[in-house]
Amino acid sequence: MLRLYNTYTKKKEIFKPLNGKKATIYTCGPTVYDYAHIGNFRSFIIADILKRYLAYSGYRIKHAKNITDVGHLTQSDIEKGEDKIIAAAQKTGKTPKDIADYFTKSFMEDEKKLNILKANIYPRATKYVKKMIKAVSELIKNGYGYESGGSVFYDTAKFNDYGKLSGNTLKKLKKAARLEPNPLKKNWFDFALWLKAPENHLMKWKSPWSLGYPGWHIECSVMSIDNLGPTIDVHTGGEDNIFPHHENEIAQSEALTGKKFVKIWLHVRHLLVNGKKMSKSESNFYTLRDVIDRGYKNPLSFRLLTLISHYKSQMNFTWEALESANNSLNNLHNLLILIRSSKNHIKNNENDDSIDKLLNKTRESFKEAMDDDLNTPRALAVLFSFITIIGNGSIEIKNNENIAKIIDFISELDSVLGLDLLSATTKVKIKIPAFVKKLQQKREKLRKEKKWLEADKIRDEIGKLGYGVDDTPQGPQIKPIN
């Protein structure tokens, strides 16, 4: 039974969707003024793992991932009227739509490279402005919003449960000092629902209050409610979104509908680079394109690196760690190639139930790991151990039917992890040089003659050339040492 850590209640909870085997997920997607960075993709990969495991467990999923093409990123950006998409447009001489379309396409390409399944819906903020204006009007009518100077703000003091997600309660906020209070607000911690646009602002819409644009937080509330209903089963995002964005989403949404907005809040911890927060000023800001340009042509190495850390733990990205993950992925591919090729060495002369027992035990361990708050490090260890046992011949495979079972089983578990293991092994062939093959033939001859010391010397010689020899029940297998 799946248990997920709920940021709202601060404990693991049994996953019980509102509608039986139908589950709804909302993911805070990218603001498309630039390429998404690898920290963003850590969060999106974990959302993908959740979605894949729910599907594996028999759930039907409706998943919305918004595209923020009105580029307000933080509360201070909103208040200053700063829009990252407009800034990028002015810098390049393109229109805001050109910028948003280009980086939306780039984001979709990067997700495909990381084998992230497509969401059912990608609502774009600019397509929902009329519905946002209607929602803001409703909040004013309900007493939660107030107009001031052509802008509209949420009266945070009216929402008694404010702060339950982040811990920033009204009591704490009232005690906090604010150096530059906004004269348009009743309280400094009230947040914008609608902002009056400066005269030269490129993106603005007509509203009952002013020519302006929506606040950052109202966008997600409206797109989520419109596409998934008033209550969502799981809302995912990075921990940097907990406050103020997700806290404000709760306040707006529950004031609009009168219903609980989200059952489980799943937040992914920060990705650090060499132990530091990723930022352009630190010259440690990396996109997936940077990873590929560095020589890692298979971006799934980064996906694997992401899964090695539990999503509730900080992940420290280093190029050395990525190299290790890349080597691990290559080793997996090589072992799978050996497993597939071993079919040619097996005689169909004996039934065997030891494989079935191993499959059942492995599946049970894998599900136990994933049920424990998506514990991908444990789940990976289970899969790696299984593939190593089979690939190194630790268990005897006595018929070709078992090879098919093993391949299907690896495909089953990989449908959750999304490492695309089997398709990669059909594209990669291990080329063993002729001189290495001749050495192995000589070694095999010595072994048959029981000249073990001489055979071991040749094995060492093969090792120095960068190749290992596994003596399996199906015969010796040569593979590169990574």
C-alpha positions in Angstrom: 0.0 0.0 0.0 1.5 3.3 -1.1 2.4 5.8 1.5 3.5 9.3 0.6 5.0 12.1 2.8 2.4 14.9 3.0 4.1 18.3 3.5 0.7 19.6 4.9 0.4 17.1 7.7 4.2 16.4 8.1 3.7 12.7 8.0 3.5 9.7 5.6 -0.1 9.0 4.6 -1.8 6.1 2.8 -2.6 7.1 -0.8 -6.4 7.1 -1.1 -7.7 9.0 -4.2 -11.1 10.6 -4.1 -12.4 8.5 -6.9 -11.4 4.9 -6.4 -8.7 3.9 -9.0 -8.7 7.4 -10.6 -6.0 9.7 -9.5 -5.5 13.4 -10.2 -2.0 15.1 -10.2 -1.1 18.7 -10.7 2.5 19.6 -11.3 3.9 23.2 -11.2 5.5 23.4 -14.6 8.1 25.7 -16.1 8.1 29.4 -16.6 9.2 29.5 -20.2 11.6 32.4 -20.4 14.7 30.2 -20.5 15.8 26.6 -20.6 14.7 24.6 -17.5 17.7 23.7 -15.3 18.6 20.3 -13.9 17.1 21.2 -10.5 13.7 21.8 -12.2 14.1 18.4 -13.9 14.8 16.6 -10.7 11.3 17.7 -9.6 9.7 16.7 -12.9 11.4 13.3 -12.9 10.0 12.6 -9.4 6.5 13.6 -10.5 7.0 11.2 -13.4 8.0 8.4 -11.1 4.9 8.9 -9.0 2.8 8.8 -12.1 4.5 5.7 -13.5 4.2 3.8 -10.2 0.5 4.7 -9.8 -0.1 3.4 -13.4 1.9 0.3 -12.5 -0.3 -0.2 -9.4 -3.5 0.0 -11.5 -4.6 3.6 -11.2 -5.9 5.7 -14.1 -4.2 9.1 -13.9 -5.2 12.6 -15.1 -2.1 14.8 -14.9 -1.9 18.5 -15.5 1.4 20.3 -15.8 1.0 24.1 -16.4 3.1 26.2 -18.7 3.6 29.7 -17.2 3.9 32.0 -20.2 3.3 35.0 -18.1 6.6 35.1 -16.4 6.2 36.3 -12.8 8.5 34.2 -10.7 8.4 35.5 -7.2 6.3 37.8 -5.0 8.8 40.6 -5.3 8.9 40.2 -9.1 5.1 40.6 -9.2 5.2 43.7 -7.0 7.9 45.3 -9.1 6.0 44.5 -12.3 9.0 42.5 -13.5 8.2 39.8 -16.1 11.0 37.4 -17.1 9.4 36.6 -20.4 9.1 40.2 -21.3 12.7 40.9 -20.2 13.9 38.0 -22.5 11.8 39.4 -25.4 13.2 42.9 -25.0 16.7 41.5 -24.8 16.4 39.5 -28.0 14.0 41.7 -30.0 11.4 39.0 -30.1 7.8 39.0 -28.9 6.8 37.5 -25.6 4.9 34.8 -27.5 8.0 33.9 -29.6 10.0 33.5 -26.4 7.3 31.4 -24.6 6.7 29.2 -27.7 10.5 28.6 -28.2 11.2 27.6 -24.6 8.0 25.6 -24.3 9.1 23.5 -27.3 12.6 23.2 -25.8 11.1 22.0 -22.5 9.1 19.3 -24.2 12.2 18.1 -26.1 14.2 17.9 -22.8 11.4 16.0 -21.1 11.4 13.5 -24.0 15.2 13.0 -23.7 14.7 12.3 -20.0 11.9 9.8 -20.8 9.3 11.8 -18.8 5.8 10.7 -19.8 3.6 13.5 -21.2 1.0 15.0 -19.0 -2.6 14.7 -20.1 -2.9 18.5 -20.1 -0.5 21.4 -20.4 -2.6 24.4 -19.6 -0.9 27.7 -20.6 -1.5 30.7 -18.3 -2.3 33.1 -21.1 -5.2 31.0 -22.3 -6.9 31.2 -18.8 -6.7 35.0 -18.1 -10.5 35.5 -18.5 -11.1 32.7 -16.0 -8.5 34.2 -13.7 -10.4 37.5 -13.8 -13.6 35.7 -13.0 -11.9 34.0 -10.1 -10.5 37.3 -8.7 -14.0 38.8 -9.0 -15.4 35.9 -6.9 -12.7 36.3 -4.3 -13.6 40.0 -4.0 -17.3 39.1 -3.7 -16.5 36.5 -1.0 -14.6 39.0 1.0 -11.2 37.6 0.5 -10.0 40.1 -2.2 -9.8 43.9 -2.2 -9.1 46.4 -5.0 -6.5 49.1 -4.3 -5.1 51.5 -6.9 -6.2 49.3 -9.9 -4.6 46.2 -8.4 -6.3 43.5 -6.4 -4.9 41.8 -3.3 -5.8 38.7 -1.3 -6.7 39.6 2.3 -4.6 36.9 4.0 -5.9 37.7 7.5 -9.3 36.4 6.4 -8.0 32.9 5.8 -7.7 31.3 9.2 -5.7 28.2 8.1 -3.0 30.3 6.3 0.4 28.9 7.1 -0.5 25.3 7.8 1.6 24.1 4.8 4.7 26.2 5.3 4.6 27.1 9.0 4.4 30.8 8.2 1.2 31.4 10.1 -0.6 34.7 10.4 0.6 35.1 13.9 4.3 34.7 12.8 3.8 37.0 9.8 2.2 39.7 11.9 5.3 39.7 14.1 7.7 39.8 11.2 9.3 43.0 10.2 8.9 44.5 6.7 11.3 47.3 5.7 9.3 48.5 2.7 5.6 48.0 3.1 3.4 48.4 0.0 1.0 51.3 0.7 -1.6 49.7 -1.5 -1.9 46.7 0.9 -3.8 46.3 4.1 -1.1 44.0 5.4 2.5 43.5 4.0 1.9 39.8 3.7 -1.2 40.1 1.5 -0.4 38.9 -2.0 -1.4 40.1 -5.5 -4.3 38.6 -7.4 -4.2 41.2 -10.2 -1.7 43.9 -10.9 -2.2 47.2 -12.8 0.3 47.2 -15.6 2.7 50.0 -16.3 2.0 51.9 -19.5 4.8 50.3 -21.5 4.1 46.7 -20.2 3.9 44.3 -23.2 1.5 41.8 -21.7 -1.7 43.1 -20.3 -5.4 42.4 -20.4 -8.6 44.4 -19.7 -10.2 43.8 -16.3 -12.9 45.5 -14.1 -10.0 47.1 -12.2 -7.3 48.1 -14.7 -5.4 47.1 -17.8 -3.1 44.6 -16.1 -2.0 41.0 -15.6 -2.7 38.2 -13.2 -0.7 37.5 -10.0 1.6 34.4 -10.1 -0.5 32.3 -7.6 -4.0 32.7 -9.1 -2.7 31.2 -12.3 -2.2 27.7 -10.8 -5.4 27.8 -8.8 -7.5 28.5 -11.8 -5.8 26.1 -14.1 -5.9 23.3 -11.6 -9.5 23.7 -10.6 -10.6 24.1 -14.2 -8.8 20.9 -15.4 -8.9 18.6 -12.4 -11.7 19.8 -10.2 -11.8 21.6 -6.8 -9.8 18.9 -5.0 -6.6 17.2 -6.3 -5.2 13.9 -5.0 -1.6 15.0 -5.3 0.1 18.3 -6.0 3.8 18.1 -6.8 6.6 20.7 -7.0 10.0 21.8 -5.6 10.4 22.7 -2.0 11.1 26.3 -3.1 7.4 26.5 -4.0 6.1 25.7 -0.6 6.1 29.4 0.4 4.6 31.6 -0.8 3.3 29.9 -4.0 1.7 26.8 -2.7 0.6 28.4 0.6 -1.2 31.1 -1.5 -2.7 28.5 -3.9 -4.4 26.8 -0.9 -5.8 30.2 0.4 -7.2 31.2 -3.0 -8.5 27.8 -4.0 -10.3 27.0 -0.8 -11.8 30.5 -0.5 -13.1 30.0 -4.1 -14.6 26.5 -3.7 -15.1 26.0 0.0 -13.4 22.6 -0.4 -10.0 21.1 0.5 -7.7 22.0 -2.3 -5.1 19.1 -2.2 -5.1 15.8 -0.3 -1.3 15.2 -0.5 1.4 17.8 -1.1 4.6 16.2 -2.4 7.7 18.4 -2.5 11.1 17.6 -3.8 14.1 18.9 -2.0 16.7 21.2 -3.6 19.4 20.1 -6.0 22.8 21.5 -5.0 25.8 21.7 -7.3 29.1 20.8 -5.5 27.4 21.6 -2.2 26.2 25.0 -3.2 22.8 26.4 -4.4 22.7 26.5 -8.1 22.9 30.0 -9.6 24.3 31.8 -12.6 26.3 34.1 -10.3 28.1 31.0 -8.9 28.7 29.7 -12.5 27.2 26.4 -11.5 23.8 26.8 -13.3 23.3 23.8 -15.6 20.6 22.8 -18.1 20.2 19.4 -19.8 21.9 20.9 -22.8 25.0 21.6 -20.7 25.0 17.9 -19.6 24.8 16.7 -23.2 27.4 19.2 -24.4 29.7 17.9 -21.6 29.7 14.5 -23.4 26.9 12.7 -21.7 25.0 11.8 -24.8 22.5 9.6 -22.9 20.5 12.0 -20.7 19.1 9.0 -18.8 22.4 9.0 -16.9 21.0 12.1 -15.2 17.7 10.4 -14.6 19.5 7.5 -12.9 21.6 10.0 -10.8 18.3 11.6 -9.7 16.8 8.3 -8.6 19.9 7.3 -6.6 18.9 10.0 -4.0 15.5 9.9 -2.3 13.4 12.9 -3.3 13.1 14.0 0.4 16.9 14.3 0.6 19.0 17.1 -0.8 20.8 15.9 -4.0 24.3 17.1 -4.6 25.1 17.2 -8.3 28.8 16.8 -9.3 30.3 15.8 -12.7 32.0 12.9 -10.9 28.7 11.6 -9.6 27.2 11.9 -13.1 30.1 10.0 -14.5 29.6 7.2 -11.9 25.8 7.1 -12.8 26.8 7.0 -16.5 29.1 4.0 -15.9 26.4 2.2 -13.9 23.9 2.7 -16.7 26.5 1.3 -19.2 27.2 -1.7 -16.9 23.4 -2.4 -16.8 23.2 -2.3 -20.5 26.2 -4.7 -20.9 24.7 -7.1 -18.4 21.4 -7.0 -20.2 23.1 -7.7 -23.5 24.7 -10.8 -22.0 21.4 -12.0 -20.6 19.8 -11.6 -24.0 22.6 -13.3 -25.8 22.7 -16.2 -23.4 19.5 -17.5 -25.1 21.7 -19.0 -27.8 23.6 -21.1 -25.2 20.7 -22.8 -23.4 19.3 -26.2 -24.2 15.5 -26.5 -23.7 15.7 -29.7 -21.7 14.7 -29.0 -18.2 11.9 -27.1 -16.3 13.0 -24.9 -13.4 10.9 -22.9 -10.9 13.9 -21.1 -9.2 13.5 -18.2 -11.7 9.8 -17.8 -10.8 10.7 -17.7 -7.1 13.4 -15.1 -7.7 11.0 -13.0 -9.8 8.3 -13.0 -7.2 10.7 -12.2 -4.4 12.3 -9.4 -6.4 8.9 -7.9 -7.3 7.8 -8.0 -3.7 11.0 -6.1 -2.6 10.6 -3.6 -5.4 7.0 -2.8 -4.5 7.9 -2.5 -0.8 10.5 0.1 -1.6 8.2 2.1 -3.9 5.3 1.9 -1.5 7.6 3.5 1.2 7.3 7.1 -0.1 8.7 6.3 -3.6 12.0 5.0 -2.2 13.9 4.9 -5.5 17.3 4.2 -4.0 16.0 1.0 -2.5 14.1 0.1 -5.7 17.2 0.7 -7.8 19.2 -1.5 -5.5 16.6 -4.3 -5.9 16.7 -4.1 -9.7 20.5 -3.8 -9.9 20.9 -6.9 -7.6 18.5 -8.9 -9.7 20.2 -8.0 -13.0 23.6 -8.7 -11.5 22.5 -12.1 -10.2 21.2 -13.1 -13.6 24.0 -11.5 -15.7 26.8 -13.0 -13.7 25.3 -16.5 -13.7 24.7 -16.7 -10.0 21.5 -18.6 -10.7 21.3 -21.2 -13.4 18.9 -20.5 -16.3 17.8 -23.9 -17.7 15.5 -23.0 -20.6 14.8 -20.3 -23.1 11.3 -19.6 -21.6 13.0 -18.3 -18.5 15.1 -15.8 -20.5 11.8 -14.4 -21.9 10.4 -14.2 -18.3 13.5 -12.3 -17.2 13.4 -9.8 -20.0 9.7 -9.2 -19.5 10.3 -8.7 -15.7 13.0 -6.2 -16.2 10.7 -4.3 -18.6 8.0 -4.4 -16.0 10.2 -2.8 -13.3 11.7 -0.4 -15.7 8.2 0.9 -16.7 8.3 2.5 -13.2 11.9 3.7 -13.2 11.8 4.9 -16.8 15.5 4.2 -17.6 14.6 2.7 -21.0 17.0 -0.2 -20.3 15.8 -2.8 -22.8 15.5 -0.6 -25.9 19.0 0.7 -25.2 20.4 -2.9 -25.3 19.0 -3.5 -28.7 20.9 -0.5 -30.0 24.2 -1.2 -28.3 26.5 -4.1 -29.3 29.6 -5.0 -27.4 32.5 -5.3 -29.8 35.2 -7.5 -28.4 38.6 -7.2 -30.2 39.8 -10.4 -31.9 43.1 -10.5 -29.8 41.0 -10.5 -26.6 38.9 -13.3 -27.9 42.0 -15.3 -28.8 43.4 -14.8 -25.3 40.1 -16.1 -23.8 40.2 -19.1 -26.1 43.7 -19.9 -24.8 42.5 -19.4 -21.2 39.6 -21.8 -21.8 41.9 -24.4 -23.2 44.1 -24.1 -20.1 41.1 -24.4 -17.8 40.0 -27.6 -19.5 43.5 -28.9 -19.0 43.1 -27.9 -15.3 46.1 -25.5 -15.5 44.4 -23.0 -13.2 47.3 -20.8 -12.4 48.2 -20.3 -16.0 44.5 -19.7 -16.9 44.3 -17.0 -14.1 47.4 -15.2 -15.5 45.7 -14.9 -18.8 42.5 -13.6 -17.1 44.7 -11.0 -15.4 46.2 -10.1 -18.8 42.7 -9.7 -20.3 41.8 -7.5 -17.3 44.8 -5.2 -18.0 43.4 -4.7 -21.6 40.1 -3.4 -20.1 37.9 -6.5 -20.3 36.5 -8.8 -17.7 35.5 -12.5 -17.9 32.5 -13.9 -16.2 32.4 -17.7 -16.0 28.7 -18.4 -16.3 26.8 -21.7 -16.6 26.3 -20.8 -20.2 30.1 -20.4 -20.8 32.6 -17.5 -20.3 31.3 -14.1 -21.2 33.6 -11.2 -22.0 32.6 -7.6 -21.2 34.3 -4.2 -21.0 35.3 -2.9 -17.6 33.8 0.6 -17.1 
